């Protein structure tokens, strides 16, 4: 085995292990807080939406405002300290009440905002495009694996223990992530450019990534915040059954990411169009579902675009930004994802109170179709870039996109 392959495997093992630990526990928090808030603290639908948004607000603050402006050495220190902080905060959820859950949720979000973008940055450090995109796809495969295993583990726990105990059982994953954080690679300091000079928001690859993720993360945020409650109240399943249903959703997501790991996409456009079309179909089935079986089919369909959308977005960024430009690009991208996580559940809570949870999913369909129309304006530039010479600066893409 040559040195290049050995380096790839070493980076891969660290990234996959930490990604699994962080995403499995993070997803548990995002799906369990609504159930804890609703059925232990008797929050209204609106309050459930707001507290789901509070978690994402904390992530936005650390990712978009703090992490994106730091140089490599400072980001590494923040990354490690946040990973340790996350390991401490995770079991504290067991002790929260209706007042302290707000503060603990925001603190958990703040730690995550310094962790996730830097894992993405580390996964994108390889210079070779195919190797880099394969590593990014395997990174997202680890995300999906954690989202299959996490709800399955949570379902087993809830079959024997009350909801608060889930946080204690997941605490070892936080400890593992804190240990692994010391081994995550960061770019060399001398390669760091001035983030204020990088035209992140003008880059068509960044616009493609954002619009693409909006088309899925808006409905996904609603599913995370209200999918479990929908299953309990409309389909009359248990708490364990509600989390178990979400594991079926992540199974097809996992399959989609296996596909991308084996065959990194040449055409982002083709895959993005396919993912958005399946999102619309899945939402339509939820709107029409009258029994648990149709709801399961809807979740299975929605799992495929969940598996495709995020990898396509980070591949769009990796293709159209240089290595030293990717930290501000990835941080701003992750911050926008968190803004979606703040705004969407909050607004969805108000809408659910007004028209009901079932019709809420129907409202999402025209929004997704509008985003599809917007995506078509920029996505072609991401596909065009792989047929051209390596990019010397992302500003060249911005310039070409205007010609």
N, C-alpha and C positions, 0 to 999 in steps of 0.2 A: 504494500500500500504506500503510495507516494505521499509526500508532505502535504500537498494541496488537498488530497482526499481526507487525510487525517485531521487537518484543520477544519474541514467542512463538518466532519462527524463530531468533533469536540464542540464546535459552536452549536451544532444541531442538538446535541444531548442536553446542554445547559438551557438553551432557549425553550426546547420542548418541555422539559421538566418544570421550569419556572412558569411557563405559560399555562400549563395544566393546573398547577397549584393555585395560581392567582385567579384564573378564569372560572374554575370550578367553584371556588369559595365566593368569588364576586357575584357569580350568577345566583348562587344560593342566597346571598344577602338580598339581591334585587327581587327574587321571587318570594322570599320568606317574609320580608318586611311588610308587604301588603297584607299577607295572611295574619301576621302578628298584630298589625295595626287594626285590621278590620274585626278580628274575632277575639282578641284579648283586650284591646284598648277601646274597641267600639268606635273607631274613626268612621266618618262618613266617606262616601265615594270621593268627594272633593278632597278631603284630608288625605286619603290614601294616595291620590294623584300628586298632591303637593309634597308629601314626604318622599315619594319615589323621585320627584324632581329635585328634592334637597340633596340627595345622594349624588346626583349628576352635577348639581351646582358646585359642590365641593371639588369634584373632579375637574370641572371647567376652570375653576380658579387656579388650581395648581398646574394644570396642563397648558392652558391657553395664555395665562398671565405670567406665571413664574417659570415653568420649565422651558418654554419656547425662547426665552431671553437669556438663558444661562449658557455659558461655554461648557465644553466637554467635562473638564475636571470638576466644576461645581455641580453639574448635572449628576455626575457619578455619586458624589457625596449625598445629594438630595435623594437620589434613587435608593441608595442603601439605607439611609435613615428612614425613608418612607416605607420601605419593605419591613424594617424592624417595627416601625409604628403600626403598620397594618397587622402584623402578627400579634401585637398587644391589644389592638382594638377589637379584633374578631371575637374573642371569647367574652368581651365586655357586653356584647349584645344580649347575652344571657341574663344580665342583671338590669336591663333598662326598664323604665316605666313609661307611661304616656307622655311624660315631659322630657326625660333624658334621651329618649330614642331619637329626637330631632338632632341634638348635638352630636351624638355618636354616629348617626348616619352621615352628617356633613363631614366629620373627621375621617370616616372611612373613605368617603369620596375624595377628600384632599390627598390622602396617601396614594390612592389608586391613580390619580392624575399624574403623579410623578413616576409611576411604575410602567404603565402600559405603553406610552409613546416611546420610551427608551428601549423596551423589548423589541418594538417594531424597528427602531433605528439599528439595533444590534443585528437583527435579522437581515437588514438591507445593506450591510457593510461590504459584502463580496462585490468585486469589480465585474466579474463575468456575469452578463445579463441572465443567461439561462440558469446558471447556478444560483444567482441571487433570487430569481423568481421562483425557482424550485424550493429554495429555503423559505421564502415568504409563504409559499403555498403549504409547505409542511408545517410552518408556524401556525397558519390558520387551521390546518388539520388538527393540530394539538388543541386549539381553541374548541373545535367541534367535539373532539374526544372528551374534553373536560365537560362539555355541555351535555353529552350523553351520560357520562358516568355520574356527574354531579346530581342531577335530578333523580337518577336511579338510587344513589346512596341516600339522598334526602327522603325518598319514598320509603325506603326500608327503615330509616330512623323514625319517621312519623308513624309507621305502623306499630311502634312500640313505645314511643316517647312523645311528650307534648312538644309543641312548636319551639319553645325557647332552647330546648336541648340540642337542636340542630346546630346552633352556633358553636357549642362546645365540641361536638364531634368533628366539625370542620376546622377547628383551631390548629391541628397539626399541619394542615396545608399551609397556613400562614407562616408557621415556624420554618417549614421547608423552603418557602419562598424567600424568607429573610436570609437563610444560609446561602442559597443559590445566587442571591443578588450580588455577592462579592465576586462572582465568576463571569458576570455579563460584560461583554466587550463594549467599549466606547471608542469613537473615532479619535485619531490623534489630534491634540490641541492645535497644532500648527495648521491643520486643514480647516479649522473653523473660520467661516467668513463672518461678516457683519450682517446679522439677521435683518437689520433694518433696510439693507440694500437689496435684499432678495424679494422679487416681485411675486410673492406667493399667490396672492389672490387674483393676479392677472394671468397666471399660467393656465392654459386650457386643460392640462393634465390634472391640475388641482381642482378646477371647476368640474371636470368629469368625475373625479373622485367624490366630491361633495354632493353633486346632484344624484349620482348613483347611490350613495349611501343614504341620502334623504329618502329616496324612493322605497327603501326597505326599512330603515331604522324608525321612520315615523310609525308604520304599522307594528313593527317589532316592539317598540317602546310601549305601545298599547297592550300588546299580547303579554309582555312581561308584567306590567302593572295590574292588568285586569283579567288576563287569561285564566288564572287560578280561581278568581272570584266568579267569573262567568261559568266555569265548570261546576263549582259548588252550587251556585244559585239556580242556574238554568238546566244543568244536566244532573244535578243531585248526586254528585260524587263526593267521596270523603276528601279530607285534606291530603292524605297520602295519594289518593287517586288523582287529585288535581295536579300535583307535582309529577306524578307518573305520566300523565298525558303529555306534559311538556317534553319528556324524554323521547317520545315518538317523533316529535318535531325535530329534535336534534339528531336523530338517527339519519334522516335523509340529508340533513345539513352535512353530517359527517361523510356520507357517500359522495356528495358533491365535491367536497374538499379532497377526498381521495383521488377523484378524477383530475382535479387541478394539480395535485402533487405529482401525479404520473405524467400528465400532459399539460404543462404550463400554457396558457392561452396565447396564441398569436393575435387573435382578434378580440379585443376587449369589447368592442361594439356588439358583435354577435352574441356574446355571452351575457352582456348587460341587458340587451333587448329581451333575451330569453328569460332572464331572471325576473324582470319587471312584469312580463306577461304572466308568469306563474304566480307572482304576488297578487295580481288582480284576480286571477282565478281562485286562489285560496281565500281571499277576503270575501269574494262572492259566495263561496260555499259556506263560510261561517255565517254570513247574513241569512242564508237559506236553511241552515242546519236546524233540524228539529229533534235530533237524537244524537247520542254520543258517537255513533259510527260515522255519520257524516262529518262531525266535528273532527274526528281522528283523521279522516281523509283530507280535510282542509289543512290540518297541521302537517301532515305528511307532505303535501304539495308545497306549503309555505316553507318547509325545511330546505328545499332545494335552492330557492333564491337566497335564503339566509346563508347557505354554504358558499354561494357564488359571489355575492355582492361585496362583502368586505375584502376578500382577496383581490378582486378586480380593482377596487379603489386604491389599495396600497400598491398594487402593481402599476397603476396609472401614475402615482407619485414617484415611484422608483424609476420609471422610464423617463420622466420629464424633468427631474431634478438631479443635480450632481450630489455626490455623497455628502459633502459638507453643507449642502443646502437642505438636506432632508430632515434635520432636526426641527427647524422652524416650520417646515411644511407638514411633517407628521404631527407635531404638537398642535398646530392650528387645526389640522384635520380632526385630531382626537378631541380637541376642545369643541369643535362644531358638533361632533357626535354627542358630546355631553350636553350642549345647548338643546339638542333635540330631546335628550333625556330629561332636561329640566322642563321645557315648554310643553312637549307632547303629553306626558302623563297629567300635568296640571290642567291643561285645556281639556283633555279627554275626561278628567274627573267631572268638570262642569257639564260637558256635553252628555256624559252618561247619566248624570242626575236629571238632565232635561228630557232626554229622548230614550234612555235605556241603553244597556250594554250592547244588545244585539244590533240595534240601528247604528251605534257608534262605529262598528266595523264597516258598515255601508258607506258612511261619510268619508272614509279613507280612500275609497276607490277613485273618485274623480281627482283627488290630490295626487295620487300615484300616476295617473294618466297624464296629468299636466307636467309632472317631473320627467316623464318619458319624452314628451315633446321638447323640453328644455335640454335634455341630455343629447339629443341628436345633433345639436349645434356644435358641440365640443368634442365628442368622443372620437371623431375621425382622426384628430390630431395625435391621439395616443397610439392608434394603430399605425399611423404614418411614420412615427419616430423610429420604429424598429427597422425600417427599410433605409434609414439614413445613417450617416456617420455618427459616431459617439458625440454627445452634446458637450460643448465646451462651457456653456452657461445656459441656465434655464431661460434667460432673457431672449435667447435666440428663438425659442419656441413661442414666446409671447409675441415676438416680432413677426414670425412666420404666420401665426394664427390671425394676424390682422391684414395679411396681404391677400 
